């Protein structure tokens, strides 16, 4: 069976592996693609589904996938307290549109006791444009109200309100260092980004196991849109942060396997794609494709017979096909 791809042209071609592998350290991933009518935000990796309260709006104006979640006030997405790293390391990434005019909270993982005495957890804060930093990664929870030296902060003007921006917050417990990346890059901000020496300031760590995880809200409101939220229990490297920004959370942390596709060529003059992969005579293969590394339900051809030799080369015509910005290919033995 051959099926057409969705578009526009030109597109970026990315190589996929022969096997979908486990995400060893990606502990939670909320694509925010549940859509209208759903009061649940599904975690497709760890099962830490979030529950929506206070209203909000599913919008098709998503950055990734089909849907995103938008709100203007006290809408919350609440996940199980178990949604927390098993280590003292943490990476969070997400896409957002920030429309918050005053003080707000995007994410919160700290007990709400009414007093600022917690020493574990984390909070992602947004602040007005007239303050020195629009977004802050506060370690240790609300005991550090006002910062107290535990807030990692990007510089003023690090991103533009009202537009899609990708944010990644990383905490490395061994180095005791926090970083905030904007659109895959680290906007340095003196001693605030990266921020070091956090455990010296009444902070025990990010691993707080009693409080729910709020993907939005939990203390202050947030006026904005969220999409494609992910959590790892290790600090991503700068190269991995960039890869997540460019290709999504599932593009990192894969076990090493031998790629089935050993050569790939795109001829833009003839609109033909040629793939070569390891094979043995008598084997039958399907060439699958995905636009998000999650769904592999579509194929270019699902009945390719391998010839003699140790590899198979097949050419596919892309004439008239509508192609997305990024396509991932995978060869599967039948």
Secondary structure, DSSP 4 states (H G I P E B T S, - for coil): -------PSS-EEEE--SS---BSSEEEEE-----TT--EE--TTT---EEEES--EEES--SSSS-EEEESSS-EEEE-TT-S-SSS-EEEEEEEEE---S-EEEEEES---SSS---B-EEEEE--TTSS-SEEEEESGGGGTT-TT-EEEPPTTSS-TTSEEEEEEEEETTTTEEEEEETTEE---TTSSSEE-GGGSS--BS---SSPEEEE-SSS---EEEEEEEEESSPPPHHHHHHHHHH-GGGSSBPP---SEEEEEEETTTTEEEEEEE--TT-EEEEEEESSSS---EEEEEEEEP-SSSEEEEEEE-TT----SEEEEEEEE-
